[in-house]
Amino acid sequence: MGTPPIGSALRRGRLLGRSVWLLAVAALASADDFSAQVRPILQESCLDCHSTKKQKGDLDLERFTSLAEVKRDPKVWEAVAEQVASGEMPPKKEKPLAGAAKQTLLNWTHATLEAIALAQAGDPGPVVLRRLSNAEYTYAMRDLTGLASLDPAREFPVDGSAGEGFTNVGSALAMSPGLLAKYLDAAKEVAQHAVPLADGIAFSAKTTKRDWTNEKLAAIKAFYARYSGTAKGESRLVQGIKVDVTGGEGRLPLARYLTATLMYREDLRTGTKSVAQLAAQLDLNAKYLGQLWAVLNDPKPSLFLEPIRASWRQAQPADVPALVAAINAWQGSLSRFGAIGHIGKVNGPAGWQLPVNPFVAAEDFRVMVPEGVAPKAYLVSLALLADQPSGKLTWSKARVVVKGKPDIAVALPVAPFSGVIEVTLPGGLPKGAEFLVECRLAKDVSEGACLQARVLTAPPPAALSLVPTQAPINKKKGGLWSDGEGAMGFAAPLLAAEGGKVRQELLRAAQEFREVFPVALCYARVVPVDEVVTLTLFYREDDVLQRLMLDEAATAELDRLWAEFHFVSQDALQLVESFDALYQFATQDANPNAFEPLREPIKRQAAEFQQALLAAEPKQVEAVVRLAADAWRRPLKDGEADQLRALYRDLRRQDLPHDLAVRRLIARVLVSSAFLYRGEKAVAGEKAAPVDDWELATRLSFFLWSSAPDAELRALAAAGKLHEPAVLSAQLRRLVQDGKAARLAREFGGQWLHVRDVASLDEKSERHFPTFLSLRGAMQEEAERFFADFFQQDRPVRSLLDADHVFVNGPLARHYGLKPVGEGWQRIDGVRAQGRGGILAFAATLAKQSGASRTSPILRGNWLSEVLLGDKLPRPPKGVPLLPETAPPGLTERQLIAQHSRDPACARCHDRIDPFGFALEGFDAIGRARATDATGLAIDTRAVLPGGVAVDGLNGLRDYLVTQRRDDFLRQFSRKLLGYALGRAVQLSDKPLIDALVARLQTGEGRIGGALELIVLSPQFRDVRGRDFKATP
């Protein structure tokens, strides 16, 4: 939104207003003798029908005997001026006003009204006790609780409209005992959504502890997912049940980070990009990206990292999958997963992700015998440290094992050896035969030696190199990364003397690898499933995530999520019951003593949690007190906080449990008149005065958001700064840019155009328009999206009529004959050439202003005349028959209307409105473009508008409105926007402000931002009327 020069505009407006006022006074000076010049005209041309006795149309002009009487009721004279100027009065059957008399009456009336308007300009209007409308109540509840799904007013009576046609007008917002009861029920229902926390309360879309626990669990998982990736988990049988024991969540997303380091390697090396910049660009974690970059470029030798560095230095982005696979292989060699269900038990694992020591002094190998006449095996020994003494391995107990037969011994060299030895195995062995051999370090091996042993069934490459030891092998069930039954071994073990210095250094090297390349960042599953019966209800392990990726703020957020999760789930109390049940279960077929070390910690945690529950109670009460200040949109007055605390104590003395007492207290806050009403107080004296900053914040937020002020507005109000023009203008722009400004689009735009209920419109004939029900929601949403874009992009007001774009989803685009890209909502430009664009071509407006099975030029014309142009039309005469829903055979819908309009009693209005509707006959009753009607007769969109202007179709009508009726449209728009902003009917004293709005919108591009700022900075918006206000006589 642009920033118009509001200050200078207001100063110019005041100078102009003063000049006009002086002219008006001069005009009135020659017309002071009301009886001599104006009353004779009334007597001759008006009082036959509008006397005190007859009062036709409830109008009594005879009672105005002096100028003072006119000033006391100027609204009557506004209507007189409109009717006389339009030619509606006197009626055609009566003697018309002579030209001079008509001009005298109009000049006097306009001058008098102008003088009255200027004398009272800026009057804020009457002070009313304004109940929140249903929409405002709903939005305020949603914003107060943060729950967009709440619909507390769904059972409320429908609000009526008043003022300028909106539901936020105080005079239309009545209260009844029945409605008050509904408010209480709604408040109690909302209170059920309160979630008790250790430091206060929050609100949830759900109302049960189970659901709240699941929400907190989902929040933790979502936090983990922001940083981690997924991989294939590992399944195994647990007591006959197949479970995913490791889980695929929470993994380190290596590929993304490695790709970044390769794609931008030169930028990072040369400093063209910093790590922080690259992380922000690619949505990566800067902390881990920096550590990874440092490790990959570290010249310090490291046994397990060096092969990865060498590959990375030669790699291109396309090589990332191979690089990831190499790292994964070493991850599987150096880490394993423990069974969470056994953590804490006697001899149970210390955690979930555990280090693996790949160094052994001896190892058994078992490989399948390859098929062939003379199969071979290759015993491989590789010295890993070039600058260390080479060691030797002793291979022994070589044999072939065939199920059901004696082992077959295989000869091997007796002396220790290094390198590769080829072993010929017996031929003709059955399928499934296995070769077994043992290896160990030679007795005289140096403590500084480290070797890798392998048994291959194919010749090894000429150049041997270090390979991953591979995942620990379960010798009964195959490879596993997790605990299981059976002894564990390695496919390619590293052999080094125990206790040697080299072995300790290499163990540190393994830890260095794990520190930068862990398998998982966290146990993102949270709820373990690796045991059928377990005491571990929820498990947290995210120290790796914290170390590699989180800063202090993120760590604090994660800790808060876990703290809330534990408090809401009350797992410390559940664990006591679970322990007792599990202990009894274990006595049946196992040793329960394995669980004994857990008994006291579980009891202690439960006792501590009980104390935490008690400590949280006063904090939750204080949270409701703070909620009251937000709900009531002002600081609490003296004694109000104490009254709420006293109510809580009274409820507890009535034996209500704490939880229920807090919910009753919340309901009390939400049923208070301070929440249900926007109660403004008139200031003392006759003159208007500025509202305080809290009331100003409420006015601004309800205007733009239909809801209560947010934290920033409240902070400015508390600081006493919001009333400052620059601050108020800045907040106006901020609120318009917020997503909640869509409510301004819905409530103002939808009500002004009469399309706010199109999504529930059920009056269309399903036989004639079978697609309407599936499209009506999109029709309404198009209008809302259009207006939201209009306000937030600060578009010219004329674009409401001549916009060259639409907002449609796939079905609505096809309804319009457009070609969408996909099915979602999208903006399509260049639509004027295709007969669309602007509010005149909305399917919502065209469908709403039509009949059930046919179009209605009358409805459309009346809507355009009254809603868009502000024309005042007389009521239709009594006894006019309704038109049939379908045109008789041989007649178009337009011809049907034309026959009806020939009735002299109807022609006066139809001559004004029907041509507008005829120009829109190119659209059917649900807004589709058409060239023929339902019977195949050609559509005629030509029309001669009032004043004799000929137009043809939408384009001609749009051009007419933008050029010849621009001032009328802008004035009507300004009137409607001002009435909505003030929540009342526009009054005569608002005319100078409306004039200023029209002038602003006629200047330059006439963008909506300037109009919004004029309204918000106006006295009408910022002031409140004095308690002893008296209209200027």
Phi, psi and omega in degrees: 000134179288172180242093183289155180285075189296320184299311180295325180296317180294321179295317178298321180297321181292320178295316179297317180299319180296320180295315179297319180300318179296320177296320181296317178299320179297318179297319180292330182299327180274358182236020181299329180278078183304320183294327186283328188246325187263317183297324176300323179294317178297317181299319185281323191243351188233323192284348175300328180253330189244045176271174178296330182280313186274312178049049179297134184068023181058032181243123179241105178267347183290335183289345180274100183255353181205168178297326179299321177297321179298317182293334181284341180218067186289342182298326178299320184282337170297317178294321178301312181300318181296315184291319180290316182296325181278351182085005180290330180232140352297158179299160184297332181282347180263166179294125182289159175289136175296151184307314182293318181295318179298317181292322178299314181297316181292317180299316181294316182296313181297317181295319179295313180296322179296318179296319178296316181299314181291325180295331182248013185306137179087001179301123181293344181096173184295148178270119182236154173275105191256114175289149174295137174291167179302319179294315180296319179299315181295312181296320180296319177297316181296316181289325180294321183263344185077016184250101182290346183272351182295140175223066189290342183262013187296334180260005182282154172297151180292135177288143172272163178253157179203190179061241179266020176100025183239160184270006180259021183266127187304321184294342181262355187255079182278165176236144179222162177302322179296319179291323178297322177296322178293324176298319180294317178298318180295320179296319178295321179296316179296322180298333178294343180272359180286134181249117178290134177233169183295331183246013179156223178223157170227180179233145181231152175292342181258173185229010179238156181297322179300314180294320179297320178299316180296325178294317178295322177298317179296325179294320178295315180297322178295323177298312180300320183294337178296334186247335191249173177237193181233159176210172179289128178279177182244127181256148171204166180276129174239108183051044176084001181247130180278121181228154175275103191277335182258332183074143181262359183272166173077013184279157177288119182281073188301317189302319182296318184285319178295321177300318179298317181293331180277319181293325186242030183300314182290323178298319180288322180293320183273351181084007177301322174234142172270164177301318181297317179296317181294319178298317179294321181296319186258007181057049177247167178277118185294325182296311181287322179300321178294318178295318180297315180299318180295317181294317182294336181253008181285124180283350182294129181296145176206122189307316187268334179278331188299318177299325179292316179298316181299316179295319181296320182297331180264353190277157170243167181307327180292343182270004183302316180303319179293322179294319178296319180298321179295318179294319179300323181297316178289328175301318180291339179276332189249359181220157172211168180249131176274161177281114184298326181297345181255356181297131180096342178282166174300129181063016178279166180292156181281339182190195183268299178270115190239148177285151175243132175271110185278001185263131178227165174263340179205158182205146173261140176244145179216114181229153176289138178286124179293150179286149178149168181293315181228076182295153182233158172230150183236119179265117190249134175230124182236122174283128188266336185251109186295327184264011179248155178301135180287146179251176179230154179248147173252119177261137182207170176054041177286134181199162174250132183247126176238128184302128177084004181229161178294151178295148178252115181291145178238129183287139177224157173301144181280320185285152173299151180211164172231159182105225184230133174238133181264130182241125176271126182261156179302143178270170176070022181282147179290161178296137181099358177293147182234146176258126179242141178205150178248146175224151178206162177296143176296155184297328184262018184292147179285147176295342180271003183269151175213124183233154173246129180252142178215152172238118183245157176248010174224154182303134179286161177294160183297321180257110180276147178215164180297134176236157178302140179293347182072168185297151174305139184260128169276113190289353174261323192238006179094189186292136177218143171263005184229168180298148176192183182283152175099163179286155183250146178210182181238149177283329180220073189290158172257127182250125178211150183295138179292140176080356181285156181296319181298318180299320179295321178295320181289329173296322176294323178297321177296320179293323176301319179296313182297328183293326181259337181233061176291155176293315183230150175274330185196162172273088189283347179288328178068310180265110184287149179226020185271003173220144179292318179238123183210155175271347183274098180285317179221147183226132178246125171213101182218023180297327178293317177301315180298316183293320187272330193230334191267142169266185184298319182294317180293321177298318178296322178297316180295317178299320179296317179300318179291320179298316178295320179299312180296321182292316183289316182287336183054041184294335178298325178282322178298326185295330178297313179295319181295322181296314180299317181293317182291323180298316178295323179296320183292333180293344184281320184217017181207179179267109182291346181296340178298335181265352186301322179299345183270345189300304184294316176301323180293316178297318181296316179297321180295318179296318179296323180291323176301319177295323178295323177298315180294319180294335183280340186301307179296330178293324178290324175296316179296329177296324177291323177298317177294323177299323180299318180297319178291317183293323183273358170063034179191164173295148178292142179282166179305128176092340184292318178297318179295325178296321178292318178296321180294323178297319178299315180297321178297319180295322178291324178293339176274014177070020172284135176295159184306314184301314181292322180297320178295320180292323175296323180294319177298316179299321178299319179298318188278348177257004179291147176298335178295335176268319187284339184238149169263086187270106175254145183252134175292146178277161180292146176097185182270331188275151174288156179215157180298141172290160178286169187295330178293316178292326177295320177299320178295316178301315183294314184290323178288330175296310189266333184241353186055036184203179184286159178299147176272185186298322182292318177297319180295322180295319178292323177295318180296327180278354180071029184250347189296330183289346179295129186307317181295319179293316181297319178295319179296320179291324174304311181295322179295314182295323180294327181280347180286151179301335181289350176291348173301336178290325175298319177298318184286312187281317178280303183299315181295319180286321179300313183275358180065037181238012184292343182247015183298327182298339179248010181292123183235028185265356184280144176290119180291334177291321179278325187226073185294342182270353188297315184300325181280346183253343190297324177297317178294325178299314179292319182294328176301313180298318180294318178294322179298314181290324177299317177295321179301313181286314188284332178265007176052056184275157175299144181295329179296340180293343173301330180265320190243024177303145180252027180216160174225160172246116186220156165260181185303307181299319181291323177300315179293326175300326180274356184079021179260166180251103182279162172254097184082185186259347183283177180288139185205156174263132176241126182261169177071033187268348179299324179293344180251018175078027178229182177109128177084172187290337180294333184257009174299135171299328181297311181290320181293320179288319181297322182263049177217170177274188182289326184229000178211168176286168177220093175305331180293309180298314181295318180293318179296318178299314181294318183293312185275316188280317184270327185252347178076018178292145178259117181252141177290161178294147178294147179295155180288151174081010178285124183290149177285147178282149177292155181291334178235144180288143176302156180306135178088352180249138171280166178298326178294318179294326176298316179296319182298320178298316181297322187285351179287343178299120183304329180291339184254337191299325186302318179280317185296329177297334181272326188255326186301319180302324176299315180294323179299322181295340180259013180289353176287003177236137181280190188287353173237021170085011176278144175292144181210154175248340177227159179273187185297336180265001179093000179283145184293143179271135177247114182256011178281145181204152173249114186278164175308133185097356175086012180279127179267133177227164178222108174073191184300313184298318179294319179295318180298315180298321179298315181293320183289330184260303189270339179241023184300315182297319179297318180295314181296322179293318179294318177299315180298318179298315181294316181296318179294316179299321178293317182296322183271345181066036179203172175289143174293138181241171186302325182292349177275353185301317177300323179291320178295320176300318179294322178296314179298318179298319179297319183284344175269355182263132178060227181273353176060053184280154186295331182302321179296321179293317179300318182290322176301318180294310186294328179269003182283156176299325180302322184277329189260346185248167173231143184292147177292151183297329183255029182303138175227132178297143180297123182289000000 
